[in-house]
Amino acid sequence: MGRLADWRRVARTHPTVADALLATVLFAVSLLPVNPPGGPPRDPLSLGAVLLVLIGCAALAVRRRYPLPVLGATLAAVVLALLGHQARGPFVLTVGIAAYTVATRTDRRTGVAAGAASALLLGAAGAATLDVSWYDPAVVVLLLWFGVAVAVGDAVRSRRAYVAVLEERARRAEQTREEEAGRRVAEERLRIARELHDVVAHHIALINVQAGVAGHLLREQPDAAQEALGHVRSASRTVLDELATLLGVLRRDDETDAPTEPAPSLNRLDALVEGFSTGQPVRWTVAGQPRPLPSAVDVAAYRIIQESLTNAHKHAPGAAVAVRLRYDPDGVTIEVRDDGPPRPADAAGPGAGLGLVGMRERAETVGGAFSAGPRPEGGWLVRAELPAPEEEAA
C-alpha cells in the first residue's frame, strides 16, 4: 500500500514522466514471445510489427494532453498488428488505456462514443484474425474489457468533477468568511474611531472652555474660577473613564452581557449644554412630546449635538449657539446653529474633518439625513433628521 501511494503521488506530481514509464513497460512486455491461451501461435515479430508497437506505446506518453488522437493512434497500431498476426496480448491493452483516458478527459457522450467505436473496430479485427464469430468468448471478453475501461474512466471523471465542485465551494466559503471578517473589522475600527473622536474631542474642548474661563476670572472672581476648575476636573475624569471603558472593550477576550461601552443619551443633554454654556452662550429648546428613542437613534442624536457644540467652540468661540430638538411622530429633528463669523460653504465637503464625517455617518447609519453649511444671515447650521416612529420607540 505504501508503494502504491508513493506511485500515485509521483504520477500526480509528474504525470508525463509516469506515462512515459508506463509506455516503456508496455513496449517491453509487448515484445515478449507470449501467445494467448487457446489461440494460434503468433508469428515472429517483424520490423514493421516492432514499429507498430513502438508507435502505439509511445503515444501513451502524451495521452493526458491529446486523449482522442492517442486513442486513434493506438487503435490503428493494434488493428494493423492484429490483421498481420503480430499483436501480443499486452499491446492490446494500450487501446484500453487510451479509451480510459478519453473517458476521464472528455464528457460522457464523447467517452462512450469513442470507446464503443474503438471496441467495434478492435472486435472486428479480432474476429477476422481468429476467424471466429462475434459471439466467440475471446471477442466478447475483449468488448467487455473496453466497457469496463470506459466505465471506470467515466466514474473517475465524475469523482474528479465532484471533488472540484467541493473544493470550489470551500474556497468560496473561505473567501466569503475572510471578506466578512474584513468587513466587520473595518466597521469595528470605524466605530471605535468615531467613539474616540467624539469622546476625546468633546471633553478636551470642554476642558479648554472651562480653563479659559478660570484663567479670565481667577483674580476678579475666584469663586467662579474655582467652579470652572471643578468643571475641568470633572471633564478630565469623565474622558479618562470613557477612554478606559473603550480600552477595556478592546482588550476583553470573551463577550459579556454587561454594558461596557459609553452609552450617551438625550437624557443627559442638559449636562452637555451646561458644560459649554459657561464660556459660550448656549440655549436649547425641545419641541413636541419627548419620548424614549431606540438606543442607536438616541446615541446618534446625542453625539451629533455634542460634535456640533464642539465645532461651534472651535470655529465660533464666544458666539451664541442655539440647540433645537423636535420630536415628531416619525422621528426626531436636530438643529444646532451659531452666530459666528462666516465659514466657507465647502467646509462640509470631502475635505472636511472627522467631526462632520462622523456626524453624517451616524445619521446615515440609522437611516437618517444630515446636512451642514453656512447660514444666509451668517453663522453655521447643522441639521439632522433621524427616523424613530413612535411604535419603534424603546
C-alpha contacts under 8 A as a table, 3 or more apart, distances in Angstrom:
res1	aa1	res2	aa2	distance
1	M	4	L	5.08
1	M	5	A	6.14
2	G	5	A	5.15
2	G	6	D	6.22
3	R	6	D	4.97
3	R	7	W	6.12
4	L	7	W	5.03
4	L	8	R	6.22
5	A	8	R	5.09
5	A	9	R	6.17
6	D	9	R	5.05
6	D	10	V	6.20
7	W	10	V	5.11
7	W	11	A	6.03
8	R	11	A	4.94
8	R	12	R	6.16
9	R	12	R	5.23
9	R	13	T	6.16
10	V	13	T	5.04
10	V	14	H	5.78
10	V	15	P	7.52
10	V	18	A	7.30
11	A	14	H	5.28
11	A	15	P	4.79
11	A	17	V	7.57
11	A	18	A	5.26
11	A	19	D	7.99
12	R	15	P	5.61
14	H	17	V	5.51
14	H	18	A	6.36
15	P	18	A	5.09
15	P	19	D	6.15
16	T	19	D	5.13
16	T	20	A	6.12
16	T	61	A	6.25
16	T	62	V	6.86
17	V	20	A	5.06
17	V	21	L	6.27
17	V	61	A	7.81
18	A	21	L	5.17
18	A	22	L	6.26
19	D	22	L	4.96
19	D	23	A	6.13
19	D	60	L	6.37
19	D	61	A	4.73
19	D	62	V	7.28
19	D	63	R	7.74
20	A	23	A	5.08
20	A	24	T	6.18
20	A	58	A	7.49
20	A	60	L	7.19
20	A	61	A	4.59
21	L	24	T	5.05
21	L	25	V	6.24
22	L	25	V	5.22
22	L	26	L	6.23
22	L	60	L	7.81
22	L	61	A	7.78
23	A	26	L	5.18
23	A	27	F	6.02
23	A	57	C	4.93
23	A	58	A	5.78
23	A	59	A	7.84
23	A	60	L	5.81
23	A	61	A	6.20
24	T	27	F	5.08
24	T	28	A	6.24
24	T	57	C	7.18
24	T	58	A	7.60
25	V	28	A	5.22
25	V	29	V	6.15
26	L	29	V	5.10
26	L	30	S	5.85
26	L	57	C	6.52
26	L	90	P	6.54
26	L	91	F	6.74
26	L	94	T	7.79
27	F	30	S	5.19
27	F	31	L	6.57
27	F	53	V	6.46
27	F	54	L	6.45
27	F	57	C	5.73
27	F	91	F	7.40
28	A	31	L	5.52
28	A	32	L	7.07
29	V	32	L	5.45
29	V	90	P	6.48
29	V	91	F	7.91
30	S	53	V	7.21
30	S	87	A	7.99
30	S	88	R	5.66
30	S	89	G	7.08
30	S	90	P	5.25
30	S	91	F	5.12
31	L	45	L	7.71
31	L	50	V	7.53
31	L	88	R	7.43
32	L	88	R	7.95
33	P	44	P	7.84
33	P	88	R	7.90
34	V	88	R	6.83
34	V	89	G	7.76
35	N	39	G	7.21
35	N	40	P	7.54
35	N	41	P	5.68
35	N	42	R	6.16
35	N	88	R	6.97
35	N	89	G	7.67
36	P	39	G	5.48
36	P	40	P	7.64
36	P	41	P	7.67
36	P	88	R	7.66
36	P	89	G	6.64
39	G	130	L	7.68
40	P	130	L	7.88
42	R	85	H	5.99
42	R	86	Q	6.16
42	R	87	A	7.63
42	R	88	R	7.83
43	D	85	H	6.39
43	D	86	Q	6.18
44	P	86	Q	7.35
45	L	48	G	7.97
45	L	49	A	5.75
45	L	50	V	6.60
45	L	86	Q	6.06
46	S	49	A	5.11
46	S	50	V	6.35
46	S	86	Q	7.87
47	L	50	V	5.11
47	L	51	L	6.27
48	G	51	L	5.05
48	G	52	L	6.25
49	A	52	L	4.99
49	A	53	V	6.23
49	A	81	A	6.32
49	A	86	Q	6.09
49	A	87	A	7.78
50	V	53	V	5.07
50	V	54	L	6.06
51	L	54	L	4.93
51	L	55	I	6.10
52	L	55	I	5.14
52	L	56	G	6.08
52	L	77	A	5.24
52	L	78	V	7.50
52	L	80	L	7.86
52	L	81	A	6.95
53	V	56	G	5.16
53	V	57	C	5.97
53	V	77	A	6.92
53	V	78	V	7.77
53	V	91	F	6.84
54	L	57	C	5.34
54	L	58	A	5.75
55	I	58	A	5.22
55	I	59	A	6.10
55	I	73	A	7.54
55	I	74	T	7.43
55	I	77	A	7.04
56	G	59	A	5.46
56	G	60	L	7.17
56	G	73	A	6.24
56	G	74	T	4.39
56	G	75	L	7.80
56	G	77	A	5.61
56	G	78	V	7.26
56	G	91	F	7.91
56	G	94	T	6.92
57	C	60	L	5.53
57	C	61	A	7.65
57	C	74	T	7.30
57	C	91	F	7.70
57	C	94	T	6.61
58	A	61	A	5.67
59	A	62	V	5.96
59	A	63	R	6.62
59	A	70	V	5.56
59	A	73	A	6.94
59	A	74	T	6.95
60	L	63	R	4.81
60	L	70	V	6.57
60	L	94	T	7.46
60	L	98	A	7.09
62	V	65	R	5.45
62	V	66	Y	6.16
62	V	67	P	7.71
62	V	70	V	7.35
63	R	66	Y	5.34
63	R	67	P	4.81
63	R	70	V	5.67
63	R	71	L	7.96
63	R	98	A	6.69
63	R	101	T	6.75
64	R	67	P	5.64
64	R	101	T	6.72
64	R	105	R	7.31
66	Y	69	P	5.68
66	Y	70	V	6.05
67	P	70	V	5.24
67	P	71	L	6.21
67	P	98	A	6.75
67	P	101	T	6.10
67	P	102	V	5.14
67	P	105	R	7.06
68	L	71	L	5.08
68	L	72	G	6.31
68	L	98	A	7.99
68	L	102	V	6.19
69	P	72	G	5.05
69	P	73	A	6.16
70	V	73	A	5.06
70	V	74	T	6.11
70	V	98	A	6.48
71	L	74	T	5.32
71	L	75	L	5.94
71	L	95	V	6.33
71	L	98	A	4.92
71	L	99	A	6.21
71	L	102	V	7.55
72	G	75	L	5.16
72	G	76	A	6.12
73	A	76	A	5.30
73	A	77	A	6.22
74	T	77	A	5.11
74	T	78	V	6.09
74	T	94	T	6.33
74	T	95	V	5.52
74	T	98	A	7.36
75	L	78	V	5.26
75	L	79	V	6.03
75	L	95	V	5.67
75	L	118	S	6.79
75	L	122	L	7.40
76	A	79	V	5.25
76	A	80	L	6.15
77	A	80	L	5.33
77	A	81	A	6.15
78	V	81	A	4.97
78	V	82	L	6.05
78	V	87	A	6.67
78	V	91	F	7.05
78	V	92	V	6.13
78	V	95	V	7.52
78	V	122	L	7.86
79	V	82	L	5.09
79	V	83	L	6.18
79	V	121	L	7.68
79	V	122	L	6.19
79	V	125	A	5.97
80	L	83	L	5.19
80	L	84	G	6.13
81	A	84	G	5.06
81	A	85	H	6.11
81	A	86	Q	4.87
81	A	87	A	4.75
82	L	85	H	4.99
82	L	86	Q	5.89
82	L	87	A	5.04
82	L	125	A	6.45
82	L	126	G	6.61
82	L	129	T	6.35
83	L	86	Q	7.62
83	L	125	A	6.40
83	L	126	G	7.85
83	L	128	A	7.51
83	L	129	T	5.70
84	G	87	A	7.68
85	H	129	T	6.95
87	A	91	F	6.50
87	A	92	V	7.18
88	R	91	F	5.44
88	R	92	V	6.86
89	G	92	V	5.46
89	G	93	L	7.12
90	P	93	L	5.28
90	P	94	T	7.44
91	F	94	T	5.69
92	V	95	V	5.95
92	V	96	G	7.29
93	L	96	G	5.05
93	L	97	I	6.22
94	T	97	I	5.12
94	T	98	A	6.14
95	V	98	A	4.99
95	V	99	A	6.06
95	V	118	S	7.91
96	G	99	A	5.06
96	G	100	Y	6.13
96	G	145	W	7.36
96	G	146	F	5.84
96	G	149	A	6.05
97	I	100	Y	5.05
97	I	101	T	6.24
97	I	149	A	7.23
98	A	101	T	5.05
98	A	102	V	6.31
99	A	102	V	5.10
99	A	103	A	6.31
99	A	111	G	7.40
99	A	114	A	7.22
99	A	115	G	5.60
99	A	118	S	7.91
99	A	146	F	7.46
99	A	149	A	6.69
99	A	150	V	6.16
100	Y	103	A	5.15
100	Y	104	T	6.39
100	Y	149	A	5.05
100	Y	150	V	5.13
100	Y	151	A	7.98
100	Y	152	V	7.06
100	Y	153	G	4.76
100	Y	154	D	7.89
101	T	104	T	5.13
101	T	105	R	6.07
101	T	153	G	6.56
102	V	105	R	5.17
102	V	106	T	5.79
102	V	110	T	7.91
102	V	111	G	5.56
102	V	114	A	7.70
102	V	153	G	7.61
103	A	106	T	5.73
103	A	107	D	7.03
103	A	108	R	6.63
103	A	110	T	7.51
103	A	111	G	4.25
103	A	112	V	7.12
103	A	115	G	7.99
103	A	150	V	5.67
103	A	151	A	7.77
103	A	153	G	4.76
103	A	154	D	5.14
103	A	157	R	7.13
104	T	107	D	7.85
104	T	111	G	7.75
104	T	153	G	4.77
104	T	154	D	5.64
104	T	155	A	7.92
104	T	156	V	6.20
104	T	157	R	4.56
105	R	157	R	7.01
106	T	110	T	6.27
106	T	111	G	6.16
107	D	110	T	5.52
107	D	111	G	6.22
108	R	111	G	5.12
108	R	112	V	6.09
108	R	154	D	6.52
109	R	112	V	5.35
109	R	113	A	6.09
110	T	113	A	5.21
110	T	114	A	5.98
111	G	114	A	5.29
111	G	115	G	6.00
111	G	150	V	6.85
111	G	154	D	7.54
112	V	115	G	5.14
112	V	116	A	5.99
112	V	150	V	6.66
113	A	116	A	5.22
113	A	117	A	6.15
114	A	117	A	5.28
114	A	118	S	6.12
115	G	118	S	5.14
115	G	119	A	6.04
115	G	146	F	6.73
115	G	147	G	7.43
115	G	150	V	6.29
116	A	119	A	5.07
116	A	120	L	6.16
116	A	146	F	7.87
116	A	147	G	7.86
117	A	120	L	5.21
117	A	121	L	6.25
118	S	121	L	5.22
118	S	122	L	6.01
119	A	122	L	5.15
119	A	123	G	5.79
119	A	142	L	7.69
119	A	143	L	5.66
119	A	146	F	6.13
120	L	123	G	5.02
120	L	124	A	6.05
120	L	143	L	7.64
121	L	124	A	5.18
121	L	125	A	6.23
122	L	125	A	5.05
122	L	126	G	6.08
123	G	126	G	5.03
123	G	127	A	6.05
123	G	134	W	7.40
123	G	139	V	5.75
123	G	142	L	6.92
123	G	143	L	6.66
124	A	127	A	5.15
124	A	128	A	6.13
124	A	134	W	7.70
125	A	128	A	5.17
125	A	129	T	6.05
126	G	129	T	5.08
126	G	130	L	6.02
126	G	139	V	6.53
127	A	130	L	5.30
127	A	131	D	5.47
127	A	132	V	5.06
127	A	133	S	5.97
127	A	134	W	6.34
127	A	139	V	6.54
128	A	131	D	4.88
128	A	132	V	6.80
129	T	132	V	8.00
132	V	136	D	6.24
133	S	136	D	5.55
134	W	139	V	6.03
134	W	140	V	7.01
135	Y	139	V	6.77
135	Y	140	V	6.23
136	D	139	V	5.43
136	D	140	V	6.21
137	P	140	V	4.97
137	P	141	V	5.92
138	A	141	V	5.29
138	A	142	L	6.24
139	V	142	L	5.03
139	V	143	L	6.31
140	V	143	L	5.14
140	V	144	L	6.14
141	V	144	L	4.98
141	V	145	W	6.12
142	L	145	W	5.22
142	L	146	F	6.54
143	L	146	F	5.18
143	L	147	G	6.39
144	L	147	G	4.97
144	L	148	V	6.21
145	W	148	V	5.11
145	W	149	A	6.15
146	F	149	A	5.06
146	F	150	V	6.23
147	G	150	V	5.28
147	G	151	A	6.04
148	V	151	A	5.06
148	V	152	V	5.99
149	A	152	V	5.29
149	A	153	G	6.11
150	V	153	G	5.05
150	V	154	D	6.11
151	A	154	D	5.13
151	A	155	A	6.20
152	V	155	A	5.07
152	V	156	V	6.19
153	G	156	V	5.10
153	G	157	R	6.17
154	D	157	R	5.03
154	D	158	S	6.15
155	A	158	S	5.12
155	A	159	R	6.16
156	V	159	R	5.13
156	V	160	R	6.14
157	R	160	R	5.14
157	R	161	A	6.17
158	S	161	A	5.09
158	S	162	Y	6.14
159	R	162	Y	5.01
159	R	163	V	6.11
160	R	163	V	5.10
160	R	164	A	6.03
161	A	164	A	5.01
161	A	165	V	6.21
162	Y	165	V	5.12
162	Y	166	L	6.30
163	V	166	L	5.06
163	V	167	E	6.10
164	A	167	E	5.06
164	A	168	E	6.07
165	V	168	E	5.08
165	V	169	R	6.12
166	L	169	R	5.08
166	L	170	A	6.10
167	E	170	A	5.01
167	E	171	R	6.03
168	E	171	R	4.98
168	E	172	R	6.09
169	R	172	R	5.11
169	R	173	A	5.97
170	A	173	A	5.00
170	A	174	E	6.04
171	R	174	E	5.11
171	R	175	Q	6.07
172	R	175	Q	4.92
172	R	176	T	5.96
173	A	176	T	4.99
173	A	177	R	6.10
174	E	177	R	5.02
174	E	178	E	6.14
175	Q	178	E	5.07
175	Q	179	E	6.10
176	T	179	E	5.06
176	T	180	E	5.99
177	R	180	E	5.05
177	R	181	A	5.98
178	E	181	A	5.03
178	E	182	G	6.03
179	E	182	G	5.01
179	E	183	R	6.05
180	E	183	R	5.02
180	E	184	R	6.13
181	A	184	R	5.13
181	A	185	V	6.11
182	G	185	V	5.06
182	G	186	A	6.14
183	R	186	A	5.10
183	R	187	E	6.15
184	R	187	E	5.04
184	R	188	E	6.00
185	V	188	E	5.07
185	V	189	R	6.05
186	A	189	R	5.11
186	A	190	L	6.14
187	E	190	L	5.07
187	E	191	R	6.10
188	E	191	R	5.01
188	E	192	I	6.06
189	R	192	I	5.16
189	R	193	A	5.99
190	L	193	A	5.09
190	L	194	R	6.04
191	R	194	R	5.10
191	R	195	E	6.17
192	I	195	E	5.08
192	I	196	L	6.05
192	I	246	L	7.82
193	A	196	L	5.12
193	A	197	H	6.03
194	R	197	H	5.10
194	R	198	D	6.11
194	R	358	G	6.19
195	E	198	D	5.15
195	E	199	V	5.99
196	L	199	V	5.25
196	L	200	V	5.82
196	L	201	A	7.99
196	L	243	L	7.43
196	L	246	L	7.96
197	H	200	V	5.44
197	H	201	A	5.57
197	H	202	H	7.99
197	H	354	L	7.79
197	H	355	G	7.64
198	D	201	A	5.50
198	D	202	H	5.87
198	D	303	R	6.79
198	D	306	Q	7.55
198	D	307	E	6.56
198	D	355	G	7.78
199	V	202	H	5.55
199	V	203	H	6.28
199	V	239	V	6.54
199	V	242	E	7.27
199	V	243	L	7.84
200	V	203	H	5.48
200	V	204	I	5.87
200	V	239	V	6.38
201	A	204	I	5.31
201	A	205	A	6.00
201	A	307	E	7.91
201	A	310	T	7.17
202	H	205	A	5.23
202	H	206	L	6.19
202	H	306	Q	6.57
202	H	307	E	6.61
202	H	310	T	5.68
203	H	206	L	4.84
203	H	207	I	6.03
203	H	235	A	5.78
203	H	236	S	7.13
203	H	238	T	7.81
203	H	239	V	6.17
204	I	207	I	4.98
204	I	208	N	6.10
204	I	235	A	7.87
204	I	236	S	7.85
205	A	208	N	4.96
205	A	209	V	6.21
205	A	310	T	6.18
205	A	313	H	7.34
205	A	314	K	7.81
206	L	209	V	5.08
206	L	210	Q	6.20
206	L	232	V	7.46
206	L	235	A	7.01
206	L	275	G	6.40
206	L	276	F	6.30
206	L	310	T	7.88
207	I	210	Q	5.23
207	I	211	A	5.89
207	I	231	H	7.45
207	I	232	V	4.97
207	I	235	A	6.35
207	I	236	S	7.18
208	N	211	A	5.17
208	N	212	G	6.14
209	V	212	G	5.26
209	V	213	V	6.34
209	V	276	F	7.08
209	V	278	T	7.74
209	V	279	G	5.63
210	Q	213	V	4.99
210	Q	214	A	6.07
210	Q	228	A	5.15
210	Q	229	L	6.65
210	Q	231	H	6.56
210	Q	232	V	5.98
210	Q	278	T	7.07
210	Q	279	G	6.55
211	A	214	A	5.00
211	A	215	G	6.12
211	A	228	A	6.82
211	A	229	L	6.57
211	A	232	V	6.65
212	G	215	G	5.14
212	G	216	H	6.20
212	G	279	G	7.68
213	V	216	H	5.12
213	V	217	L	6.18
213	V	225	A	6.80
213	V	228	A	6.53
213	V	278	T	7.49
213	V	279	G	6.02
214	A	217	L	5.25
214	A	218	L	5.53
214	A	224	A	7.29
214	A	225	A	4.16
214	A	226	Q	6.99
214	A	228	A	5.40
214	A	229	L	6.20
215	G	218	L	5.30
215	G	225	A	7.15
216	H	219	R	7.71
216	H	225	A	7.82
217	L	220	E	5.39
217	L	221	Q	4.97
217	L	222	P	6.26
217	L	224	A	6.64
217	L	225	A	5.24
218	L	221	Q	5.89
218	L	222	P	4.90
218	L	224	A	7.78
218	L	225	A	5.10
218	L	226	Q	7.77
219	R	222	P	5.86
221	Q	224	A	5.49
221	Q	225	A	6.27
222	P	225	A	4.85
222	P	226	Q	5.96
223	D	226	Q	5.01
223	D	227	E	6.33
224	A	227	E	5.02
224	A	228	A	6.26
225	A	228	A	5.03
225	A	229	L	6.21
226	Q	229	L	5.07
226	Q	230	G	6.22
227	E	230	G	4.96
227	E	231	H	6.50
228	A	231	H	5.06
228	A	232	V	6.40
228	A	278	T	7.87
229	L	232	V	4.84
229	L	233	R	6.26
230	G	233	R	5.10
230	G	234	S	6.14
231	H	234	S	4.99
231	H	235	A	5.98
231	H	275	G	7.40
232	V	235	A	5.18
232	V	236	S	6.02
233	R	236	S	5.09
233	R	237	R	6.10
234	S	237	R	5.13
234	S	238	T	6.13
235	A	238	T	5.00
235	A	239	V	6.17
236	S	239	V	5.32
236	S	240	L	6.21
237	R	240	L	5.19
237	R	241	D	6.14
238	T	241	D	5.09
238	T	242	E	6.15
239	V	242	E	5.17
239	V	243	L	6.00
240	L	243	L	5.13
240	L	244	A	6.06
241	D	244	A	5.08
241	D	245	T	6.21
242	E	245	T	4.94
242	E	246	L	6.23
242	E	262	P	6.37
243	L	246	L	5.09
243	L	247	L	6.13
244	A	247	L	5.09
244	A	248	G	6.03
245	T	248	G	4.99
245	T	249	V	6.32
245	T	260	T	6.26
245	T	261	E	6.20
245	T	262	P	7.18
246	L	249	V	5.11
246	L	250	L	6.45
246	L	260	T	7.73
246	L	261	E	6.26
246	L	262	P	7.56
247	L	250	L	5.03
247	L	251	R	6.16
248	G	251	R	5.08
248	G	252	R	6.00
248	G	260	T	7.72
249	V	252	R	5.57
249	V	260	T	6.55
249	V	261	E	6.99
252	R	255	E	7.49
263	A	299	V	6.79
264	P	268	R	7.18
264	P	298	D	7.75
264	P	299	V	5.63
264	P	302	Y	6.53
264	P	303	R	7.72
265	S	268	R	5.70
265	S	269	L	7.29
265	S	298	D	5.56
265	S	299	V	5.56
265	S	301	A	7.95
265	S	302	Y	5.80
266	L	269	L	4.95
266	L	298	D	6.26
266	L	299	V	7.59
266	L	301	A	7.14
266	L	302	Y	5.49
267	N	270	D	7.51
268	R	271	A	5.48
268	R	272	L	6.39
269	L	272	L	4.96
269	L	273	V	6.17
269	L	302	Y	7.18
270	D	273	V	5.25
270	D	274	E	6.00
271	A	274	E	5.02
271	A	275	G	6.25
272	L	275	G	5.39
272	L	276	F	7.09
272	L	306	Q	7.21
273	V	276	F	5.46
273	V	277	S	6.07
273	V	282	V	6.73
273	V	283	R	7.73
273	V	284	W	7.73
274	E	277	S	5.01
274	E	278	T	6.90
275	G	278	T	6.56
276	F	279	G	6.14
276	F	280	Q	5.98
276	F	281	P	7.69
276	F	282	V	6.99
276	F	309	L	7.57
277	S	280	Q	4.91
277	S	281	P	5.04
277	S	282	V	5.07
277	S	283	R	7.89
278	T	281	P	7.14
279	G	318	G	6.89
280	Q	313	H	7.60
280	Q	317	P	6.97
280	Q	318	G	4.87
280	Q	319	A	6.53
280	Q	320	A	6.62
280	Q	321	V	7.67
281	P	318	G	7.08
281	P	319	A	6.97
281	P	320	A	4.99
281	P	321	V	6.24
282	V	320	A	6.00
282	V	321	V	4.72
282	V	322	A	5.79
282	V	323	V	7.44
283	R	321	V	6.50
283	R	322	A	5.08
283	R	323	V	6.21
284	W	322	A	5.70
284	W	323	V	4.42
284	W	324	R	5.62
284	W	325	L	7.74
285	T	323	V	6.40
285	T	324	R	4.98
285	T	325	L	6.24
286	V	290	P	7.85
286	V	324	R	5.97
286	V	325	L	4.77
286	V	326	R	5.70
286	V	327	Y	7.77
287	A	290	P	7.92
287	A	324	R	7.62
287	A	325	L	6.18
287	A	326	R	4.47
287	A	327	Y	6.14
288	G	326	R	5.74
288	G	327	Y	4.79
288	G	328	D	6.47
289	Q	327	Y	6.06
289	Q	328	D	7.88
290	P	327	Y	6.15
291	R	327	Y	7.92
291	R	393	A	7.50
292	P	393	A	5.76
292	P	394	A	5.68
293	L	297	V	6.35
293	L	298	D	5.60
293	L	388	A	6.62
293	L	392	E	7.82
293	L	393	A	4.76
293	L	394	A	5.54
294	P	297	V	5.37
294	P	298	D	6.03
294	P	388	A	7.02
294	P	392	E	7.02
294	P	393	A	5.39
294	P	394	A	5.14
295	S	298	D	4.95
295	S	299	V	6.09
295	S	394	A	7.47
296	A	299	V	5.32
296	A	300	A	6.11
296	A	366	V	6.87
297	V	300	A	5.04
297	V	301	A	6.02
297	V	366	V	6.36
297	V	386	L	6.74
297	V	387	P	7.72
297	V	388	A	7.20
298	D	301	A	5.29
298	D	302	Y	6.30
299	V	302	Y	5.21
299	V	303	R	6.12
300	A	303	R	5.20
300	A	304	I	6.09
300	A	359	M	7.92
300	A	362	R	5.60
300	A	363	A	6.58
300	A	366	V	7.97
301	A	304	I	5.24
301	A	305	I	6.34
301	A	334	I	7.34
301	A	386	L	7.69
302	Y	305	I	5.31
302	Y	306	Q	6.06
303	R	306	Q	4.86
303	R	307	E	5.99
303	R	359	M	7.45
304	I	307	E	5.26
304	I	308	S	6.03
304	I	359	M	5.46
304	I	362	R	7.79
305	I	308	S	5.05
305	I	309	L	6.21
305	I	323	V	7.75
305	I	334	I	7.59
305	I	336	V	7.01
306	Q	309	L	5.34
306	Q	310	T	6.30
307	E	310	T	4.92
307	E	311	N	6.11
307	E	355	G	6.40
307	E	359	M	7.46
308	S	311	N	5.13
308	S	312	A	6.12
308	S	336	V	6.57
308	S	382	V	7.00
309	L	312	A	4.98
309	L	313	H	6.26
309	L	321	V	7.86
309	L	336	V	7.71
310	T	313	H	5.22
310	T	314	K	6.30
311	N	314	K	4.94
311	N	315	H	6.00
311	N	316	A	7.83
311	N	355	G	7.76
312	A	315	H	5.37
312	A	316	A	5.12
312	A	317	P	6.69
312	A	319	A	7.93
312	A	321	V	7.48
312	A	338	D	6.69
312	A	340	G	7.92
313	H	316	A	5.45
313	H	317	P	4.62
313	H	318	G	7.26
314	K	317	P	6.08
315	H	340	G	7.54
316	A	319	A	5.55
316	A	338	D	7.44
316	A	339	D	7.62
316	A	340	G	4.66
316	A	341	P	6.62
317	P	340	G	7.56
319	A	338	D	6.38
319	A	339	D	5.50
319	A	340	G	5.15
320	A	338	D	5.62
320	A	339	D	5.60
320	A	340	G	7.43
321	V	336	V	7.10
321	V	337	R	5.72
321	V	338	D	4.30
321	V	339	D	6.68
322	A	335	E	7.97
322	A	336	V	5.74
322	A	337	R	5.38
322	A	338	D	6.33
323	V	334	I	7.54
323	V	335	E	5.89
323	V	336	V	4.58
323	V	337	R	6.70
324	R	334	I	5.95
324	R	335	E	5.16
324	R	336	V	6.42
325	L	332	V	7.13
325	L	333	T	5.93
325	L	334	I	4.93
325	L	335	E	6.63
326	R	332	V	5.62
326	R	333	T	5.15
326	R	334	I	6.61
327	Y	331	G	6.22
327	Y	332	V	4.60
327	Y	333	T	6.60
328	D	331	G	5.18
328	D	332	V	5.75
328	D	333	T	7.72
329	P	388	A	7.80
329	P	389	P	5.80
329	P	390	E	5.77
330	D	387	P	5.92
330	D	388	A	5.61
330	D	389	P	4.30
330	D	390	E	6.68
331	G	385	E	7.31
331	G	386	L	5.67
331	G	387	P	4.24
331	G	388	A	3.96
331	G	389	P	5.43
331	G	390	E	7.51
332	V	385	E	6.07
332	V	386	L	5.42
332	V	387	P	6.52
332	V	388	A	6.74
333	T	383	R	7.33
333	T	384	A	5.78
333	T	385	E	4.53
333	T	386	L	6.28
334	I	382	V	7.78
334	I	383	R	5.52
334	I	384	A	5.11
334	I	385	E	6.43
335	E	381	L	6.96
335	E	382	V	5.59
335	E	383	R	4.57
335	E	384	A	6.70
336	V	381	L	5.79
336	V	382	V	5.12
336	V	383	R	6.64
337	R	379	G	7.08
337	R	380	W	5.50
337	R	381	L	4.37
337	R	382	V	6.28
338	D	379	G	5.25
338	D	380	W	5.48
338	D	381	L	6.81
339	D	378	G	6.28
339	D	379	G	4.37
339	D	380	W	6.99
340	G	378	G	6.90
340	G	379	G	4.54
340	G	380	W	7.14
341	P	378	G	6.44
341	P	379	G	5.58
342	P	374	P	6.80
342	P	378	G	5.48
342	P	379	G	5.44
342	P	380	W	7.48
343	R	347	A	7.24
343	R	374	P	6.29
343	R	379	G	7.22
343	R	380	W	7.35
344	P	347	A	5.64
344	P	374	P	7.23
345	A	348	A	7.22
345	A	373	G	5.89
345	A	374	P	5.96
346	D	349	G	5.01
346	D	352	A	7.92
346	D	373	G	7.75
347	A	351	G	7.31
347	A	352	A	5.56
347	A	373	G	7.19
348	A	351	G	7.42
348	A	352	A	5.28
348	A	356	L	6.40
348	A	357	V	7.98
348	A	372	A	6.25
348	A	373	G	6.58
349	G	352	A	5.52
352	A	355	G	7.89
352	A	356	L	6.56
352	A	357	V	7.04
353	G	356	L	6.17
353	G	357	V	6.66
354	L	357	V	5.05
354	L	358	G	5.76
355	G	358	G	5.15
355	G	359	M	6.24
356	L	359	M	5.10
356	L	360	R	6.17
356	L	372	A	7.91
357	V	360	R	5.22
357	V	361	E	6.17
358	G	361	E	5.06
358	G	362	R	6.10
359	M	362	R	5.12
359	M	363	A	6.27
359	M	370	F	7.61
360	R	363	A	5.23
360	R	364	E	6.14
360	R	369	A	7.62
360	R	370	F	5.56
360	R	371	S	7.62
361	E	364	E	5.14
361	E	365	T	5.86
362	R	365	T	5.15
362	R	366	V	6.80
363	A	366	V	5.70
363	A	367	G	6.50
363	A	368	G	4.84
363	A	369	A	5.85
363	A	370	F	6.12
363	A	384	A	6.84
363	A	385	E	7.53
363	A	386	L	6.46
364	E	367	G	4.83
364	E	368	G	4.97
364	E	369	A	6.09
364	E	370	F	7.49
365	T	368	G	7.26
366	V	386	L	6.96
366	V	387	P	7.33
367	G	386	L	6.89
367	G	387	P	6.64
368	G	384	A	7.16
368	G	385	E	5.44
368	G	386	L	4.40
368	G	387	P	5.86
369	A	384	A	5.68
369	A	385	E	5.24
369	A	386	L	6.69
370	F	382	V	7.75
370	F	383	R	5.88
370	F	384	A	4.45
370	F	385	E	6.55
371	S	382	V	6.04
371	S	383	R	5.36
371	S	384	A	6.45
372	A	380	W	7.47
372	A	381	L	5.70
372	A	382	V	4.42
372	A	383	R	6.26
373	G	380	W	5.80
373	G	381	L	5.66
373	G	382	V	6.77
374	P	378	G	6.62
374	P	379	G	5.85
374	P	380	W	4.38
374	P	381	L	6.05
375	R	378	G	5.04
375	R	379	G	5.52
375	R	380	W	5.33
375	R	381	L	6.08
376	P	379	G	7.99
388	A	392	E	6.40
388	A	393	A	6.57
389	P	392	E	5.39
389	P	393	A	6.63
390	E	393	A	5.23
